[in-house]
Every structure is written in structure tokens, then in C-alpha cells.
Amino acid sequence: MSSVVHPELKDFEYECDELGVPLFCWFEYEPAQIGAREPGSGIQLEPDYPATYTLCHAYLPGSDVDISPVLYPGLIRHIEEKMEDFCQGW
């Protein structure tokens, strides 16, 4: 595990098959938001937004070097989706 700690972020260990190693990832969490509704009729005035997890940092085991800037966008989105799946069980 990396010795780097980000107390304001949520952590998650992702077993990265693409790289063949685990990644210790840190995410920014934004809760779901329900858009405004018109009183009485309930007609939606603003869109709803789902909860999101955004990858902020990713470390290799035993490393303090953030490799998230060099991960390809498809892998980042995949890791974020895995975090969302993992957190739905909470």
C-alpha cells in the first residue's frame, strides 16, 4: 500500500488486470443531486445527476508516485465504474 494519504478523498484498491498489479486509488466523491421540481404538479425543471467518483490519484504498491496522469482515459473510466459498483453495496 502507498504511504500517501488523502483524508478528504475516498480510497479503493483496484486489482488492475490491464497492468497486472493492484493500484491504490483515491477518488473525489460527488453525491447524487435531484433537480428542482415544480410544486404541485411535480414537473421536472432541472435534470437529476447521479453520484460520481472521479479518480484523483493512483499509486503502485510501495510507491509514492501518482501515476494517474499517465493512465489512458479508458482505463480511468473503467476504474471509476468499478468504484461506483463497489460503493453501491454500502
PyMOL Python script that loads the backbone (N, CA, C, O; Angstrom):
from pymol import cmd

cmd.read_pdbstr("""\
ATOM      1  N   MET A   1       0.838  -1.180   0.000  1.00  0.00           N
ATOM      2  CA  MET A   1       0.000   0.000   0.000  1.00  0.00           C
ATOM      3  C   MET A   1       0.881   1.241   0.000  1.00  0.00           C
ATOM      4  O   MET A   1       1.966   1.241   0.580  1.00  0.00           O
ATOM      5  N   SER A   2       0.424   2.262  -0.632  1.00  0.00           N
ATOM      6  CA  SER A   2       1.138   3.527  -0.681  1.00  0.00           C
ATOM      7  C   SER A   2       1.056   4.213   0.674  1.00  0.00           C
ATOM      8  O   SER A   2       0.067   4.059   1.390  1.00  0.00           O
ATOM      9  N   SER A   3       2.088   4.968   1.029  1.00  0.00           N
ATOM     10  CA  SER A   3       2.074   5.702   2.292  1.00  0.00           C
ATOM     11  C   SER A   3       1.389   7.057   2.163  1.00  0.00           C
ATOM     12  O   SER A   3       1.239   7.771   3.154  1.00  0.00           O
ATOM     13  N   VAL A   4       0.974   7.415   0.955  1.00  0.00           N
ATOM     14  CA  VAL A   4       0.317   8.692   0.724  1.00  0.00           C
ATOM     15  C   VAL A   4      -1.132   8.601   1.202  1.00  0.00           C
ATOM     16  O   VAL A   4      -1.834   7.636   0.899  1.00  0.00           O
ATOM     17  N   VAL A   5      -1.571   9.612   1.950  1.00  0.00           N
ATOM     18  CA  VAL A   5      -2.937   9.644   2.466  1.00  0.00           C
ATOM     19  C   VAL A   5      -3.594  10.952   2.041  1.00  0.00           C
ATOM     20  O   VAL A   5      -3.002  12.027   2.136  1.00  0.00           O
ATOM     21  N   HIS A   6      -4.811  10.835   1.578  1.00  0.00           N
ATOM     22  CA  HIS A   6      -5.611  11.999   1.189  1.00  0.00           C
ATOM     23  C   HIS A   6      -6.899  11.936   2.009  1.00  0.00           C
ATOM     24  O   HIS A   6      -7.873  11.328   1.566  1.00  0.00           O
ATOM     25  N   PRO A   7      -6.924  12.557   3.206  1.00  0.00           N
ATOM     26  CA  PRO A   7      -8.079  12.388   4.097  1.00  0.00           C
ATOM     27  C   PRO A   7      -9.398  12.904   3.530  1.00  0.00           C
ATOM     28  O   PRO A   7     -10.459  12.452   3.961  1.00  0.00           O
ATOM     29  N   GLU A   8      -9.365  13.815   2.597  1.00  0.00           N
ATOM     30  CA  GLU A   8     -10.599  14.367   2.036  1.00  0.00           C
ATOM     31  C   GLU A   8     -11.160  13.502   0.903  1.00  0.00           C
ATOM     32  O   GLU A   8     -12.245  13.781   0.392  1.00  0.00           O
ATOM     33  N   LEU A   9     -10.428  12.456   0.507  1.00  0.00           N
ATOM     34  CA  LEU A   9     -10.832  11.606  -0.606  1.00  0.00           C
ATOM     35  C   LEU A   9     -11.146  10.196  -0.124  1.00  0.00           C
ATOM     36  O   LEU A   9     -10.723   9.800   0.962  1.00  0.00           O
ATOM     37  N   LYS A  10     -11.886   9.441  -0.928  1.00  0.00           N
ATOM     38  CA  LYS A  10     -12.206   8.045  -0.631  1.00  0.00           C
ATOM     39  C   LYS A  10     -11.169   7.157  -1.318  1.00  0.00           C
ATOM     40  O   LYS A  10     -10.780   7.413  -2.458  1.00  0.00           O
ATOM     41  N   ASP A  11     -10.722   6.103  -0.611  1.00  0.00           N
ATOM     42  CA  ASP A  11      -9.708   5.225  -1.182  1.00  0.00           C
ATOM     43  C   ASP A  11     -10.326   3.897  -1.611  1.00  0.00           C
ATOM     44  O   ASP A  11     -11.391   3.500  -1.138  1.00  0.00           O
ATOM     45  N   PHE A  12      -9.624   3.223  -2.522  1.00  0.00           N
ATOM     46  CA  PHE A  12     -10.101   1.974  -3.100  1.00  0.00           C
ATOM     47  C   PHE A  12      -8.910   1.255  -3.703  1.00  0.00           C
ATOM     48  O   PHE A  12      -8.143   1.853  -4.458  1.00  0.00           O
ATOM     49  N   GLU A  13      -8.744  -0.029  -3.378  1.00  0.00           N
ATOM     50  CA  GLU A  13      -7.679  -0.814  -4.004  1.00  0.00           C
ATOM     51  C   GLU A  13      -8.274  -1.530  -5.206  1.00  0.00           C
ATOM     52  O   GLU A  13      -9.210  -2.317  -5.071  1.00  0.00           O
ATOM     53  N   TYR A  14      -7.733  -1.258  -6.365  1.00  0.00           N
ATOM     54  CA  TYR A  14      -8.231  -1.830  -7.614  1.00  0.00           C
ATOM     55  C   TYR A  14      -7.213  -2.818  -8.148  1.00  0.00           C
ATOM     56  O   TYR A  14      -6.060  -2.461  -8.388  1.00  0.00           O
ATOM     57  N   GLU A  15      -7.640  -4.070  -8.338  1.00  0.00           N
ATOM     58  CA  GLU A  15      -6.769  -5.085  -8.923  1.00  0.00           C
ATOM     59  C   GLU A  15      -6.785  -4.881 -10.431  1.00  0.00           C
ATOM     60  O   GLU A  15      -7.723  -5.291 -11.114  1.00  0.00           O
ATOM     61  N   CYS A  16      -5.746  -4.249 -10.939  1.00  0.00           N
ATOM     62  CA  CYS A  16      -5.697  -3.808 -12.328  1.00  0.00           C
ATOM     63  C   CYS A  16      -5.175  -4.920 -13.235  1.00  0.00           C
ATOM     64  O   CYS A  16      -3.966  -5.109 -13.369  1.00  0.00           O
ATOM     65  N   ASP A  17      -6.102  -5.653 -13.855  1.00  0.00           N
ATOM     66  CA  ASP A  17      -5.704  -6.726 -14.770  1.00  0.00           C
ATOM     67  C   ASP A  17      -4.952  -6.187 -15.979  1.00  0.00           C
ATOM     68  O   ASP A  17      -4.081  -6.860 -16.530  1.00  0.00           O
ATOM     69  N   GLU A  18      -5.295  -4.966 -16.388  1.00  0.00           N
ATOM     70  CA  GLU A  18      -4.656  -4.371 -17.561  1.00  0.00           C
ATOM     71  C   GLU A  18      -3.159  -4.159 -17.346  1.00  0.00           C
ATOM     72  O   GLU A  18      -2.369  -4.290 -18.281  1.00  0.00           O
ATOM     73  N   LEU A  19      -2.770  -3.829 -16.105  1.00  0.00           N
ATOM     74  CA  LEU A  19      -1.358  -3.607 -15.800  1.00  0.00           C
ATOM     75  C   LEU A  19      -0.723  -4.780 -15.066  1.00  0.00           C
ATOM     76  O   LEU A  19       0.500  -4.857 -14.955  1.00  0.00           O
ATOM     77  N   GLY A  20      -1.557  -5.702 -14.560  1.00  0.00           N
ATOM     78  CA  GLY A  20      -1.050  -6.868 -13.848  1.00  0.00           C
ATOM     79  C   GLY A  20      -0.634  -6.586 -12.414  1.00  0.00           C
ATOM     80  O   GLY A  20       0.059  -7.401 -11.805  1.00  0.00           O
ATOM     81  N   VAL A  21      -1.038  -5.465 -11.870  1.00  0.00           N
ATOM     82  CA  VAL A  21      -0.706  -5.092 -10.486  1.00  0.00           C
ATOM     83  C   VAL A  21      -1.904  -4.386  -9.849  1.00  0.00           C
ATOM     84  O   VAL A  21      -2.766  -3.863 -10.554  1.00  0.00           O
ATOM     85  N   PRO A  22      -1.957  -4.373  -8.505  1.00  0.00           N
ATOM     86  CA  PRO A  22      -3.011  -3.589  -7.868  1.00  0.00           C
ATOM     87  C   PRO A  22      -2.657  -2.104  -7.912  1.00  0.00           C
ATOM     88  O   PRO A  22      -1.484  -1.731  -7.899  1.00  0.00           O
ATOM     89  N   LEU A  23      -3.669  -1.284  -7.963  1.00  0.00           N
ATOM     90  CA  LEU A  23      -3.486   0.164  -7.876  1.00  0.00           C
ATOM     91  C   LEU A  23      -4.211   0.653  -6.629  1.00  0.00           C
ATOM     92  O   LEU A  23      -5.337   0.234  -6.362  1.00  0.00           O
ATOM     93  N   PHE A  24      -3.585   1.521  -5.878  1.00  0.00           N
ATOM     94  CA  PHE A  24      -4.219   2.142  -4.734  1.00  0.00           C
ATOM     95  C   PHE A  24      -4.729   3.495  -5.208  1.00  0.00           C
ATOM     96  O   PHE A  24      -3.952   4.410  -5.480  1.00  0.00           O
ATOM     97  N   CYS A  25      -6.050   3.602  -5.299  1.00  0.00           N
ATOM     98  CA  CYS A  25      -6.677   4.746  -5.935  1.00  0.00           C
ATOM     99  C   CYS A  25      -7.404   5.628  -4.931  1.00  0.00           C
ATOM    100  O   CYS A  25      -7.936   5.153  -3.928  1.00  0.00           O
ATOM    101  N   TRP A  26      -7.412   6.904  -5.221  1.00  0.00           N
ATOM    102  CA  TRP A  26      -8.124   7.887  -4.407  1.00  0.00           C
ATOM    103  C   TRP A  26      -9.095   8.630  -5.301  1.00  0.00           C
ATOM    104  O   TRP A  26      -8.753   9.045  -6.409  1.00  0.00           O
ATOM    105  N   PHE A  27     -10.324   8.794  -4.799  1.00  0.00           N
ATOM    106  CA  PHE A  27     -11.410   9.367  -5.586  1.00  0.00           C
ATOM    107  C   PHE A  27     -12.033  10.561  -4.878  1.00  0.00           C
ATOM    108  O   PHE A  27     -12.091  10.625  -3.650  1.00  0.00           O
ATOM    109  N   GLU A  28     -12.493  11.491  -5.683  1.00  0.00           N
ATOM    110  CA  GLU A  28     -13.344  12.555  -5.185  1.00  0.00           C
ATOM    111  C   GLU A  28     -14.778  12.087  -5.402  1.00  0.00           C
ATOM    112  O   GLU A  28     -15.131  11.617  -6.484  1.00  0.00           O
ATOM    113  N   TYR A  29     -15.603  12.218  -4.362  1.00  0.00           N
ATOM    114  CA  TYR A  29     -16.988  11.769  -4.433  1.00  0.00           C
ATOM    115  C   TYR A  29     -17.921  12.965  -4.503  1.00  0.00           C
ATOM    116  O   TYR A  29     -17.804  13.909  -3.722  1.00  0.00           O
ATOM    117  N   GLU A  30     -18.839  12.911  -5.443  1.00  0.00           N
ATOM    118  CA  GLU A  30     -19.877  13.933  -5.534  1.00  0.00           C
ATOM    119  C   GLU A  30     -21.219  13.216  -5.442  1.00  0.00           C
ATOM    120  O   GLU A  30     -21.548  12.411  -6.312  1.00  0.00           O
ATOM    121  N   PRO A  31     -22.006  13.501  -4.389  1.00  0.00           N
ATOM    122  CA  PRO A  31     -23.274  12.792  -4.209  1.00  0.00           C
ATOM    123  C   PRO A  31     -24.278  13.124  -5.310  1.00  0.00           C
ATOM    124  O   PRO A  31     -24.158  14.129  -6.011  1.00  0.00           O
ATOM    125  N   ALA A  32     -25.257  12.258  -5.436  1.00  0.00           N
ATOM    126  CA  ALA A  32     -26.319  12.474  -6.418  1.00  0.00           C
ATOM    127  C   ALA A  32     -27.072  13.756  -6.082  1.00  0.00           C
ATOM    128  O   ALA A  32     -27.195  14.138  -4.918  1.00  0.00           O
ATOM    129  N   GLN A  33     -27.569  14.404  -7.118  1.00  0.00           N
ATOM    130  CA  GLN A  33     -28.357  15.622  -6.937  1.00  0.00           C
ATOM    131  C   GLN A  33     -29.683  15.460  -7.665  1.00  0.00           C
ATOM    132  O   GLN A  33     -29.731  15.049  -8.824  1.00  0.00           O
ATOM    133  N   ILE A  34     -30.742  15.789  -6.967  1.00  0.00           N
ATOM    134  CA  ILE A  34     -32.069  15.721  -7.565  1.00  0.00           C
ATOM    135  C   ILE A  34     -32.454  17.120  -7.996  1.00  0.00           C
ATOM    136  O   ILE A  34     -32.451  18.051  -7.190  1.00  0.00           O
ATOM    137  N   GLY A  35     -32.785  17.266  -9.272  1.00  0.00           N
ATOM    138  CA  GLY A  35     -33.147  18.568  -9.826  1.00  0.00           C
ATOM    139  C   GLY A  35     -34.464  19.078  -9.255  1.00  0.00           C
ATOM    140  O   GLY A  35     -35.256  18.320  -8.696  1.00  0.00           O
ATOM    141  N   ALA A  36     -34.674  20.365  -9.408  1.00  0.00           N
ATOM    142  CA  ALA A  36     -35.873  21.016  -8.886  1.00  0.00           C
ATOM    143  C   ALA A  36     -37.123  20.503  -9.602  1.00  0.00           C
ATOM    144  O   ALA A  36     -37.102  20.192 -10.793  1.00  0.00           O
ATOM    145  N   ARG A  37     -38.188  20.428  -8.850  1.00  0.00           N
ATOM    146  CA  ARG A  37     -39.495  20.040  -9.376  1.00  0.00           C
ATOM    147  C   ARG A  37     -40.469  21.190  -9.146  1.00  0.00           C
ATOM    148  O   ARG A  37     -40.340  21.948  -8.184  1.00  0.00           O
ATOM    149  N   GLU A  38     -41.425  21.304 -10.025  1.00  0.00           N
ATOM    150  CA  GLU A  38     -42.448  22.334  -9.873  1.00  0.00           C
ATOM    151  C   GLU A  38     -43.408  21.920  -8.751  1.00  0.00           C
ATOM    152  O   GLU A  38     -43.947  20.814  -8.774  1.00  0.00           O
ATOM    153  N   PRO A  39     -43.621  22.802  -7.776  1.00  0.00           N
ATOM    154  CA  PRO A  39     -44.548  22.463  -6.696  1.00  0.00           C
ATOM    155  C   PRO A  39     -45.951  22.170  -7.254  1.00  0.00           C
ATOM    156  O   PRO A  39     -46.414  22.809  -8.199  1.00  0.00           O
ATOM    157  N   GLY A  40     -46.577  21.223  -6.660  1.00  0.00           N
ATOM    158  CA  GLY A  40     -47.932  20.865  -7.087  1.00  0.00           C
ATOM    159  C   GLY A  40     -47.944  19.822  -8.177  1.00  0.00           C
ATOM    160  O   GLY A  40     -48.397  18.700  -7.952  1.00  0.00           O
ATOM    161  N   SER A  41     -47.453  20.166  -9.361  1.00  0.00           N
ATOM    162  CA  SER A  41     -47.508  19.227 -10.487  1.00  0.00           C
ATOM    163  C   SER A  41     -46.352  18.233 -10.475  1.00  0.00           C
ATOM    164  O   SER A  41     -46.480  17.135 -11.016  1.00  0.00           O
ATOM    165  N   GLY A  42     -45.223  18.601  -9.865  1.00  0.00           N
ATOM    166  CA  GLY A  42     -44.058  17.716  -9.825  1.00  0.00           C
ATOM    167  C   GLY A  42     -43.284  17.654 -11.126  1.00  0.00           C
ATOM    168  O   GLY A  42     -42.407  16.805 -11.284  1.00  0.00           O
ATOM    169  N   ILE A  43     -43.595  18.542 -12.061  1.00  0.00           N
ATOM    170  CA  ILE A  43     -42.882  18.559 -13.339  1.00  0.00           C
ATOM    171  C   ILE A  43     -41.412  18.905 -13.085  1.00  0.00           C
ATOM    172  O   ILE A  43     -41.093  19.843 -12.355  1.00  0.00           O
ATOM    173  N   GLN A  44     -40.547  18.134 -13.698  1.00  0.00           N
ATOM    174  CA  GLN A  44     -39.110  18.327 -13.518  1.00  0.00           C
ATOM    175  C   GLN A  44     -38.653  19.595 -14.226  1.00  0.00           C
ATOM    176  O   GLN A  44     -38.892  19.779 -15.419  1.00  0.00           O
ATOM    177  N   LEU A  45     -37.983  20.476 -13.461  1.00  0.00           N
ATOM    178  CA  LEU A  45     -37.486  21.738 -14.015  1.00  0.00           C
ATOM    179  C   LEU A  45     -35.986  21.695 -14.289  1.00  0.00           C
ATOM    180  O   LEU A  45     -35.483  22.419 -15.148  1.00  0.00           O
ATOM    181  N   GLU A  46     -35.283  20.850 -13.560  1.00  0.00           N
ATOM    182  CA  GLU A  46     -33.827  20.715 -13.706  1.00  0.00           C
ATOM    183  C   GLU A  46     -33.489  19.232 -13.766  1.00  0.00           C
ATOM    184  O   GLU A  46     -34.220  18.412 -13.210  1.00  0.00           O
ATOM    185  N   PRO A  47     -32.396  18.875 -14.430  1.00  0.00           N
ATOM    186  CA  PRO A  47     -32.038  17.451 -14.531  1.00  0.00           C
ATOM    187  C   PRO A  47     -31.531  16.886 -13.202  1.00  0.00           C
ATOM    188  O   PRO A  47     -31.021  17.615 -12.351  1.00  0.00           O
ATOM    189  N   ASP A  48     -31.685  15.579 -13.049  1.00  0.00           N
ATOM    190  CA  ASP A  48     -31.086  14.850 -11.929  1.00  0.00           C
ATOM    191  C   ASP A  48     -29.675  14.442 -12.344  1.00  0.00           C
ATOM    192  O   ASP A  48     -29.413  14.181 -13.518  1.00  0.00           O
ATOM    193  N   TYR A  49     -28.777  14.390 -11.374  1.00  0.00           N
ATOM    194  CA  TYR A  49     -27.405  13.966 -11.637  1.00  0.00           C
ATOM    195  C   TYR A  49     -27.064  12.805 -10.714  1.00  0.00           C
ATOM    196  O   TYR A  49     -27.321  12.887  -9.513  1.00  0.00           O
ATOM    197  N   PRO A  50     -26.489  11.719 -11.242  1.00  0.00           N
ATOM    198  CA  PRO A  50     -26.135  10.579 -10.398  1.00  0.00           C
ATOM    199  C   PRO A  50     -24.886  10.885  -9.571  1.00  0.00           C
ATOM    200  O   PRO A  50     -24.135  11.811  -9.876  1.00  0.00           O
ATOM    201  N   ALA A  51     -24.680  10.095  -8.529  1.00  0.00           N
ATOM    202  CA  ALA A  51     -23.447  10.202  -7.750  1.00  0.00           C
ATOM    203  C   ALA A  51     -22.272   9.838  -8.655  1.00  0.00           C
ATOM    204  O   ALA A  51     -22.392   8.955  -9.505  1.00  0.00           O
ATOM    205  N   THR A  52     -21.145  10.511  -8.476  1.00  0.00           N
ATOM    206  CA  THR A  52     -19.967  10.219  -9.295  1.00  0.00           C
ATOM    207  C   THR A  52     -18.719  10.075  -8.429  1.00  0.00           C
ATOM    208  O   THR A  52     -18.593  10.697  -7.374  1.00  0.00           O
ATOM    209  N   TYR A  53     -17.815   9.247  -8.902  1.00  0.00           N
ATOM    210  CA  TYR A  53     -16.492   9.079  -8.307  1.00  0.00           C
ATOM    211  C   TYR A  53     -15.477   9.443  -9.373  1.00  0.00           C
ATOM    212  O   TYR A  53     -15.455   8.841 -10.447  1.00  0.00           O
ATOM    213  N   THR A  54     -14.642  10.420  -9.083  1.00  0.00           N
ATOM    214  CA  THR A  54     -13.640  10.872 -10.043  1.00  0.00           C
ATOM    215  C   THR A  54     -12.259  10.471  -9.537  1.00  0.00           C
ATOM    216  O   THR A  54     -11.872  10.836  -8.427  1.00  0.00           O
ATOM    217  N   LEU A  55     -11.519   9.724 -10.344  1.00  0.00           N
ATOM    218  CA  LEU A  55     -10.172   9.299  -9.965  1.00  0.00           C
ATOM    219  C   LEU A  55      -9.260  10.516  -9.863  1.00  0.00           C
ATOM    220  O   LEU A  55      -9.108  11.272 -10.823  1.00  0.00           O
ATOM    221  N   CYS A  56      -8.658  10.697  -8.697  1.00  0.00           N
ATOM    222  CA  CYS A  56      -7.738  11.823  -8.485  1.00  0.00           C
ATOM    223  C   CYS A  56      -6.286  11.375  -8.450  1.00  0.00           C
ATOM    224  O   CYS A  56      -5.406  12.065  -8.964  1.00  0.00           O
ATOM    225  N   HIS A  57      -6.034  10.213  -7.841  1.00  0.00           N
ATOM    226  CA  HIS A  57      -4.670   9.720  -7.686  1.00  0.00           C
ATOM    227  C   HIS A  57      -4.674   8.199  -7.803  1.00  0.00           C
ATOM    228  O   HIS A  57      -5.645   7.547  -7.418  1.00  0.00           O
ATOM    229  N   ALA A  58      -3.595   7.637  -8.333  1.00  0.00           N
ATOM    230  CA  ALA A  58      -3.407   6.191  -8.408  1.00  0.00           C
ATOM    231  C   ALA A  58      -1.936   5.891  -8.145  1.00  0.00           C
ATOM    232  O   ALA A  58      -1.047   6.485  -8.754  1.00  0.00           O
ATOM    233  N   TYR A  59      -1.697   4.957  -7.227  1.00  0.00           N
ATOM    234  CA  TYR A  59      -0.331   4.607  -6.831  1.00  0.00           C
ATOM    235  C   TYR A  59      -0.098   3.112  -7.011  1.00  0.00           C
ATOM    236  O   TYR A  59      -1.004   2.306  -6.794  1.00  0.00           O
ATOM    237  N   LEU A  60       1.104   2.748  -7.405  1.00  0.00           N
ATOM    238  CA  LEU A  60       1.527   1.357  -7.417  1.00  0.00           C
ATOM    239  C   LEU A  60       1.896   0.959  -5.994  1.00  0.00           C
ATOM    240  O   LEU A  60       2.214   1.830  -5.184  1.00  0.00           O
ATOM    241  N   PRO A  61       1.861  -0.331  -5.666  1.00  0.00           N
ATOM    242  CA  PRO A  61       2.225  -0.761  -4.310  1.00  0.00           C
ATOM    243  C   PRO A  61       3.630  -0.298  -3.933  1.00  0.00           C
ATOM    244  O   PRO A  61       4.570  -0.445  -4.714  1.00  0.00           O
ATOM    245  N   GLY A  62       3.763   0.255  -2.743  1.00  0.00           N
ATOM    246  CA  GLY A  62       5.060   0.688  -2.243  1.00  0.00           C
ATOM    247  C   GLY A  62       5.598   1.952  -2.881  1.00  0.00           C
ATOM    248  O   GLY A  62       6.764   2.293  -2.685  1.00  0.00           O
ATOM    249  N   SER A  63       4.773   2.652  -3.638  1.00  0.00           N
ATOM    250  CA  SER A  63       5.235   3.843  -4.333  1.00  0.00           C
ATOM    251  C   SER A  63       4.480   5.075  -3.857  1.00  0.00           C
ATOM    252  O   SER A  63       3.307   4.993  -3.493  1.00  0.00           O
ATOM    253  N   ASP A  64       5.154   6.204  -3.862  1.00  0.00           N
ATOM    254  CA  ASP A  64       4.522   7.479  -3.543  1.00  0.00           C
ATOM    255  C   ASP A  64       4.372   8.345  -4.796  1.00  0.00           C
ATOM    256  O   ASP A  64       4.127   9.548  -4.707  1.00  0.00           O
ATOM    257  N   VAL A  65       4.522   7.716  -5.959  1.00  0.00           N
ATOM    258  CA  VAL A  65       4.411   8.438  -7.224  1.00  0.00           C
ATOM    259  C   VAL A  65       3.009   8.235  -7.793  1.00  0.00           C
ATOM    260  O   VAL A  65       2.582   7.102  -8.012  1.00  0.00           O
ATOM    261  N   ASP A  66       2.306   9.322  -8.028  1.00  0.00           N
ATOM    262  CA  ASP A  66       0.962   9.289  -8.590  1.00  0.00           C
ATOM    263  C   ASP A  66       1.068   9.007 -10.089  1.00  0.00           C
ATOM    264  O   ASP A  66       1.624   9.811 -10.837  1.00  0.00           O
ATOM    265  N   ILE A  67       0.529   7.858 -10.527  1.00  0.00           N
ATOM    266  CA  ILE A  67       0.611   7.501 -11.948  1.00  0.00           C
ATOM    267  C   ILE A  67      -0.676   7.837 -12.706  1.00  0.00           C
ATOM    268  O   ILE A  67      -0.785   7.545 -13.897  1.00  0.00           O
ATOM    269  N   SER A  68      -1.644   8.447 -12.029  1.00  0.00           N
ATOM    270  CA  SER A  68      -2.919   8.729 -12.709  1.00  0.00           C
ATOM    271  C   SER A  68      -2.760   9.592 -13.964  1.00  0.00           C
ATOM    272  O   SER A  68      -3.521   9.402 -14.912  1.00  0.00           O
ATOM    273  N   PRO A  69      -1.809  10.530 -14.016  1.00  0.00           N
ATOM    274  CA  PRO A  69      -1.687  11.325 -15.248  1.00  0.00           C
ATOM    275  C   PRO A  69      -1.268  10.521 -16.481  1.00  0.00           C
ATOM    276  O   PRO A  69      -1.470  10.977 -17.606  1.00  0.00           O
ATOM    277  N   VAL A  70      -0.688   9.332 -16.285  1.00  0.00           N
ATOM    278  CA  VAL A  70      -0.230   8.551 -17.442  1.00  0.00           C
ATOM    279  C   VAL A  70      -1.165   7.389 -17.777  1.00  0.00           C
ATOM    280  O   VAL A  70      -0.899   6.645 -18.721  1.00  0.00           O
ATOM    281  N   LEU A  71      -2.249   7.220 -17.026  1.00  0.00           N
ATOM    282  CA  LEU A  71      -3.218   6.171 -17.349  1.00  0.00           C
ATOM    283  C   LEU A  71      -4.081   6.628 -18.524  1.00  0.00           C
ATOM    284  O   LEU A  71      -4.448   7.800 -18.616  1.00  0.00           O
ATOM    285  N   TYR A  72      -4.392   5.719 -19.395  1.00  0.00           N
ATOM    286  CA  TYR A  72      -5.204   6.109 -20.548  1.00  0.00           C
ATOM    287  C   TYR A  72      -6.659   6.319 -20.113  1.00  0.00           C
ATOM    288  O   TYR A  72      -7.120   5.671 -19.174  1.00  0.00           O
ATOM    289  N   PRO A  73      -7.381   7.214 -20.783  1.00  0.00           N
ATOM    290  CA  PRO A  73      -8.736   7.592 -20.367  1.00  0.00           C
ATOM    291  C   PRO A  73      -9.710   6.423 -20.222  1.00  0.00           C
ATOM    292  O   PRO A  73     -10.554   6.431 -19.326  1.00  0.00           O
ATOM    293  N   GLY A  74      -9.602   5.425 -21.089  1.00  0.00           N
ATOM    294  CA  GLY A  74     -10.491   4.265 -20.990  1.00  0.00           C
ATOM    295  C   GLY A  74     -10.282   3.494 -19.695  1.00  0.00           C
ATOM    296  O   GLY A  74     -11.245   3.017 -19.094  1.00  0.00           O
ATOM    297  N   LEU A  75      -9.033   3.369 -19.261  1.00  0.00           N
ATOM    298  CA  LEU A  75      -8.737   2.679 -18.005  1.00  0.00           C
ATOM    299  C   LEU A  75      -9.239   3.500 -16.820  1.00  0.00           C
ATOM    300  O   LEU A  75      -9.767   2.941 -15.859  1.00  0.00           O
ATOM    301  N   ILE A  76      -9.079   4.804 -16.881  1.00  0.00           N
ATOM    302  CA  ILE A  76      -9.564   5.667 -15.796  1.00  0.00           C
ATOM    303  C   ILE A  76     -11.071   5.506 -15.648  1.00  0.00           C
ATOM    304  O   ILE A  76     -11.565   5.344 -14.532  1.00  0.00           O
ATOM    305  N   ARG A  77     -11.806   5.547 -16.749  1.00  0.00           N
ATOM    306  CA  ARG A  77     -13.266   5.403 -16.681  1.00  0.00           C
ATOM    307  C   ARG A  77     -13.644   4.024 -16.146  1.00  0.00           C
ATOM    308  O   ARG A  77     -14.597   3.898 -15.377  1.00  0.00           O
ATOM    309  N   HIS A  78     -12.905   2.993 -16.547  1.00  0.00           N
ATOM    310  CA  HIS A  78     -13.153   1.637 -16.062  1.00  0.00           C
ATOM    311  C   HIS A  78     -12.956   1.561 -14.543  1.00  0.00           C
ATOM    312  O   HIS A  78     -13.773   0.959 -13.846  1.00  0.00           O
ATOM    313  N   ILE A  79     -11.900   2.154 -14.034  1.00  0.00           N
ATOM    314  CA  ILE A  79     -11.639   2.167 -12.595  1.00  0.00           C
ATOM    315  C   ILE A  79     -12.744   2.928 -11.869  1.00  0.00           C
ATOM    316  O   ILE A  79     -13.200   2.493 -10.811  1.00  0.00           O
ATOM    317  N   GLU A  80     -13.178   4.053 -12.421  1.00  0.00           N
ATOM    318  CA  GLU A  80     -14.263   4.829 -11.805  1.00  0.00           C
ATOM    319  C   GLU A  80     -15.557   4.023 -11.770  1.00  0.00           C
ATOM    320  O   GLU A  80     -16.296   4.085 -10.788  1.00  0.00           O
ATOM    321  N   GLU A  81     -15.837   3.276 -12.821  1.00  0.00           N
ATOM    322  CA  GLU A  81     -17.035   2.435 -12.854  1.00  0.00           C
ATOM    323  C   GLU A  81     -16.943   1.330 -11.813  1.00  0.00           C
ATOM    324  O   GLU A  81     -17.940   1.016 -11.162  1.00  0.00           O
ATOM    325  N   LYS A  82     -15.756   0.729 -11.640  1.00  0.00           N
ATOM    326  CA  LYS A  82     -15.568  -0.304 -10.622  1.00  0.00           C
ATOM    327  C   LYS A  82     -15.786   0.273  -9.225  1.00  0.00           C
ATOM    328  O   LYS A  82     -16.362  -0.390  -8.362  1.00  0.00           O
ATOM    329  N   MET A  83     -15.332   1.497  -9.002  1.00  0.00           N
ATOM    330  CA  MET A  83     -15.546   2.150  -7.716  1.00  0.00           C
ATOM    331  C   MET A  83     -17.040   2.367  -7.480  1.00  0.00           C
ATOM    332  O   MET A  83     -17.535   2.134  -6.378  1.00  0.00           O
ATOM    333  N   GLU A  84     -17.758   2.812  -8.511  1.00  0.00           N
ATOM    334  CA  GLU A  84     -19.205   3.014  -8.381  1.00  0.00           C
ATOM    335  C   GLU A  84     -19.901   1.695  -8.040  1.00  0.00           C
ATOM    336  O   GLU A  84     -20.765   1.660  -7.164  1.00  0.00           O
ATOM    337  N   ASP A  85     -19.528   0.599  -8.733  1.00  0.00           N
ATOM    338  CA  ASP A  85     -20.104  -0.713  -8.449  1.00  0.00           C
ATOM    339  C   ASP A  85     -19.808  -1.143  -7.023  1.00  0.00           C
ATOM    340  O   ASP A  85     -20.689  -1.652  -6.330  1.00  0.00           O
ATOM    341  N   PHE A  86     -18.571  -0.941  -6.581  1.00  0.00           N
ATOM    342  CA  PHE A  86     -18.149  -1.324  -5.237  1.00  0.00           C
ATOM    343  C   PHE A  86     -18.958  -0.566  -4.187  1.00  0.00           C
ATOM    344  O   PHE A  86     -19.384  -1.150  -3.190  1.00  0.00           O
ATOM    345  N   CYS A  87     -19.170   0.728  -4.405  1.00  0.00           N
ATOM    346  CA  CYS A  87     -19.848   1.570  -3.412  1.00  0.00           C
ATOM    347  C   CYS A  87     -21.356   1.384  -3.391  1.00  0.00           C
ATOM    348  O   CYS A  87     -22.002   1.774  -2.418  1.00  0.00           O
ATOM    349  N   GLN A  88     -21.933   0.805  -4.426  1.00  0.00           N
ATOM    350  CA  GLN A  88     -23.373   0.550  -4.403  1.00  0.00           C
ATOM    351  C   GLN A  88     -23.735  -0.464  -3.331  1.00  0.00           C
ATOM    352  O   GLN A  88     -24.883  -0.511  -2.888  1.00  0.00           O
ATOM    353  N   GLY A  89     -22.780  -1.269  -2.911  1.00  0.00           N
ATOM    354  CA  GLY A  89     -23.019  -2.252  -1.858  1.00  0.00           C
ATOM    355  C   GLY A  89     -22.959  -1.673  -0.460  1.00  0.00           C
ATOM    356  O   GLY A  89     -23.247  -2.384   0.503  1.00  0.00           O
ATOM    357  N   TRP A  90     -22.595  -0.407  -0.312  1.00  0.00           N
ATOM    358  CA  TRP A  90     -22.512   0.203   1.025  1.00  0.00           C
ATOM    359  C   TRP A  90     -23.862   0.539   1.546  1.00  0.00           C
ATOM    360  O   TRP A  90     -23.984   1.059   2.656  1.00  0.00           O
TER     361      TRP A  90
END
""", "prot")
cmd.dss("prot")
cmd.show_as("cartoon", "prot")
cmd.util.cbc("prot")
cmd.orient("prot")
